[in-house]
Amino acid sequence: MFNRWFGKSSTQCQEALRQSIAPNSSYSSALDSYLRHPQPSLSEDLISQQFVALDFEMTGLEAKRDKILSIGLVHLNCYEINLCSSHEIYLDHGDYVKKESAEINEIVPQQLLNATAPTAALDELLTHLEGKIVVAHSACIERSFLNAQVKATYGLERLPCHFVDTLQLEKKYSYAGLSKIHQSYQLNDLRRHYNLPDYYAHSAASDALACAELFIVQLSKLKLKFESKISDVIIS
């Protein structure tokens, strides 16, 4: 039943994609290590998986043109969040900051003067994602920017990686989503729906943590924790 919603056929290719990528001397040790780890099988129980909640702050929403300014992440499983792993990486893309993006994410060029080079930031992110499933809100955005960064840096069209989208989980599994009761699917609005506290917005680290908390609550409230397989929740 669940697979017709999430497109099982298109999600089965992540491990096949990983196996199809030949070794390349231009790849960093971080990417080599990432590609040596198999993607989790779609038939595995969700409850046994490890996740990384991920959020990007960008100069805009066009992955082919805009740039990632900061990466926020935190590690979690189906029961708890590893708060000590909460982390934010600023990327040295200060020259790309636009007035419009600064008004939204409050990141200005001065904050990026000592930021991490984009390639090093990507490699650091890959070490966190190794062997894990990514959780994000409106995950197609993070996925498109991650793939764009991987392509620009290493020439790979796509990074083999499973994504869970907390927005899509709410739409597909919750009574409020199926009944069209929700007036908004914004992260903060869904958190309020589940009586979670507000966080300061426009920090990638705090948004990643906010997404992680929402995901754990959804697993419990929507009864996805114990009976679900990976194939039930990942996006196509």
C-alpha positions as CSV (number, residue, x, y, z in Angstrom):
1,M,0.0,0.0,0.0
2,F,2.7,2.5,1.0
3,N,4.9,1.8,-2.1
4,R,2.3,3.3,-4.5
5,W,2.7,6.6,-2.7
6,F,6.4,6.8,-2.6
7,G,7.4,5.2,-5.9
8,K,9.2,2.0,-4.9
9,S,10.6,1.4,-8.3
10,S,12.5,4.6,-8.4
11,T,13.9,4.3,-4.9
12,Q,15.3,0.8,-5.5
13,C,18.1,2.3,-7.6
14,Q,20.2,3.9,-4.8
15,E,22.3,0.8,-4.1
16,A,22.5,-0.1,-7.8
17,L,23.7,3.5,-8.4
18,R,26.3,3.1,-5.8
19,Q,27.6,-0.1,-7.3
20,S,27.7,1.4,-10.7
21,I,30.1,4.2,-9.7
22,A,33.6,3.2,-10.7
23,P,36.6,4.3,-8.5
24,N,38.1,7.6,-9.6
25,S,41.4,9.1,-8.7
26,S,39.8,12.5,-8.5
27,Y,37.5,11.5,-5.7
28,S,38.4,12.5,-2.2
29,S,38.9,10.0,0.6
30,A,35.6,11.1,2.1
31,L,33.7,10.3,-1.1
32,D,35.6,7.0,-1.6
33,S,34.7,6.0,1.9
34,Y,31.1,7.0,1.4
35,L,30.8,5.0,-1.8
36,R,32.3,1.9,-0.1
37,H,29.3,1.8,2.3
38,P,26.2,0.0,0.9
39,Q,22.9,1.9,0.9
40,P,20.4,0.5,3.4
41,S,18.1,-2.1,1.9
42,L,14.6,-1.0,1.3
43,S,13.3,-4.1,3.1
44,E,15.1,-3.3,6.3
45,D,13.1,-2.3,9.4
46,L,12.9,1.5,9.8
47,I,13.4,1.2,13.5
48,S,17.0,-0.2,13.1
49,Q,18.2,2.7,11.0
50,Q,20.5,5.6,11.7
51,F,19.6,9.1,10.3
52,V,21.0,12.5,9.8
53,A,18.6,15.4,9.8
54,L,19.8,18.0,7.3
55,D,19.0,21.6,6.5
56,F,20.7,24.0,4.0
57,E,20.6,27.8,3.9
58,M,21.1,28.9,0.3
59,T,21.2,32.0,-1.8
60,G,18.0,30.9,-3.6
61,L,16.1,27.9,-4.6
62,E,17.7,27.1,-8.0
63,A,20.2,24.3,-7.4
64,K,21.9,24.8,-10.7
65,R,22.5,28.5,-10.1
66,D,22.3,29.2,-6.4
67,K,24.8,28.3,-3.7
68,I,24.7,26.6,-0.3
69,L,25.7,29.1,2.4
70,S,25.4,26.9,5.5
71,I,24.8,23.2,6.3
72,G,23.0,22.2,9.5
73,L,22.9,18.6,10.7
74,V,22.2,16.4,13.6
75,H,22.4,12.6,14.1
76,L,19.4,10.6,15.4
77,N,17.6,7.3,15.4
78,C,14.0,6.4,15.8
79,Y,14.1,7.1,19.5
80,E,16.4,9.9,20.3
81,I,18.5,12.7,18.9
82,N,22.3,13.0,19.5
83,L,22.4,16.6,20.6
84,C,26.2,16.5,20.8
85,S,26.3,15.9,17.1
86,S,24.4,19.1,16.2
87,H,26.6,21.0,13.8
88,E,26.7,23.9,11.4
89,I,29.1,24.3,8.5
90,Y,29.4,27.7,6.8
91,L,30.6,27.6,3.2
92,D,32.9,30.1,1.6
93,H,30.3,31.5,-0.8
94,G,30.2,35.1,0.5
95,D,30.6,36.5,-3.0
96,Y,27.2,34.9,-3.9
97,V,25.2,36.4,-1.1
98,K,22.3,38.4,-2.4
99,K,20.2,41.1,-0.7
100,E,17.1,38.9,-1.1
101,S,18.7,35.8,0.4
102,A,20.2,37.8,3.3
103,E,16.8,39.2,4.2
104,I,15.5,35.6,4.5
105,N,18.3,33.6,6.0
106,E,20.1,36.5,7.7
107,I,23.5,35.3,6.4
108,V,25.7,38.2,5.3
109,P,29.2,38.1,3.6
110,Q,31.0,39.0,6.8
111,Q,29.8,35.8,8.5
112,L,31.5,33.8,5.7
113,L,35.0,35.4,5.9
114,N,36.4,32.4,7.8
115,A,34.0,29.8,6.3
116,T,35.0,26.4,5.0
117,A,35.8,25.9,1.3
118,P,32.9,24.2,-0.5
119,T,34.8,21.0,-1.4
120,A,36.0,20.6,2.2
121,A,32.4,21.3,3.5
122,L,31.0,18.7,1.1
123,D,33.6,16.1,2.3
124,E,32.8,16.9,5.9
125,L,29.1,16.4,5.2
126,L,29.8,13.1,3.4
127,T,31.5,11.7,6.5
128,H,28.3,12.4,8.5
129,L,26.0,10.9,5.9
130,E,28.0,7.6,5.5
131,G,25.7,4.6,6.0
132,K,22.8,6.8,7.1
133,I,19.4,8.0,5.8
134,V,18.8,11.7,5.4
135,V,15.8,13.4,7.0
136,A,14.8,16.8,5.8
137,H,11.7,19.0,5.5
138,S,10.9,19.5,1.8
139,A,13.7,17.1,1.2
140,C,13.7,17.6,-2.6
141,I,15.4,20.9,-2.0
142,E,18.3,19.5,0.0
143,R,18.6,16.6,-2.4
144,S,18.8,18.8,-5.4
145,F,21.4,21.1,-3.9
146,L,23.5,18.1,-2.6
147,N,23.4,16.5,-6.0
148,A,24.4,19.8,-7.6
149,Q,27.3,20.2,-5.3
150,V,28.5,16.6,-5.9
151,K,28.3,17.1,-9.6
152,A,30.2,20.4,-9.6
153,T,32.9,19.0,-7.3
154,Y,33.3,15.4,-8.5
155,G,31.3,15.1,-11.7
156,L,28.8,12.6,-10.3
157,E,25.2,13.1,-11.6
158,R,23.7,11.9,-8.3
159,L,24.9,10.8,-4.9
160,P,23.4,7.5,-3.8
161,C,21.4,8.4,-0.8
162,H,18.0,7.7,0.7
163,F,15.9,10.7,1.8
164,V,12.9,10.9,4.1
165,D,10.7,14.1,3.8
166,T,8.9,15.1,7.0
167,L,6.5,17.2,4.9
168,Q,5.5,14.2,2.7
169,L,5.2,12.0,5.7
170,E,2.6,14.4,7.1
171,K,0.7,14.6,3.9
172,K,0.6,10.9,3.2
173,Y,0.1,9.4,6.7
174,S,-1.5,11.8,9.0
175,Y,-5.3,12.2,9.4
176,A,-4.9,16.0,9.1
177,G,-2.9,15.6,5.9
178,L,-5.2,13.0,4.3
179,S,-8.2,15.1,5.3
180,K,-6.7,18.4,4.0
181,I,-7.1,19.9,7.5
182,H,-3.6,21.4,7.6
183,Q,-3.6,25.0,6.4
184,S,0.2,25.0,6.2
185,Y,3.0,22.4,5.9
186,Q,5.7,24.8,7.0
187,L,8.1,23.2,9.5
188,N,7.2,25.5,12.3
189,D,3.5,25.1,11.7
190,L,3.7,21.3,11.8
191,R,5.7,21.5,15.0
192,R,3.0,23.6,16.6
193,H,0.5,21.0,15.4
194,Y,2.3,18.5,17.5
195,N,2.8,20.9,20.4
196,L,6.6,21.2,19.8
197,P,8.2,24.6,20.8
198,D,9.2,27.2,18.3
199,Y,12.9,27.5,17.3
200,Y,14.8,30.5,16.0
201,A,14.4,30.2,12.2
202,H,17.1,30.6,9.5
203,S,19.8,28.8,11.4
204,A,20.6,25.6,9.5
205,A,21.6,23.9,12.7
206,S,18.4,24.8,14.5
207,D,16.2,23.9,11.5
208,A,17.9,20.5,11.3
209,L,17.2,19.9,15.0
210,A,13.6,21.1,14.6
211,C,13.2,18.7,11.7
212,A,14.7,15.8,13.7
213,E,12.3,16.4,16.6
214,L,9.3,16.5,14.2
215,F,10.4,13.3,12.6
216,I,10.6,11.4,15.9
217,V,7.1,12.7,16.9
218,Q,5.7,11.7,13.5
219,L,7.1,8.2,13.8
220,S,5.2,7.8,17.1
221,K,2.0,9.6,16.4
222,L,1.6,8.2,12.9
223,K,2.5,4.7,14.1
224,L,5.4,4.4,11.6
225,K,8.1,3.3,14.1
226,F,7.6,-0.4,14.6
227,E,6.0,-1.8,11.5
228,S,7.5,0.3,8.7
229,K,10.2,-0.6,6.3
230,I,12.6,1.9,4.7
231,S,10.6,1.6,1.5
232,D,7.5,2.9,3.3
233,V,9.0,6.4,4.0
234,I,11.7,7.4,1.6
235,I,10.9,9.7,-1.3
236,S,11.3,8.8,-4.9
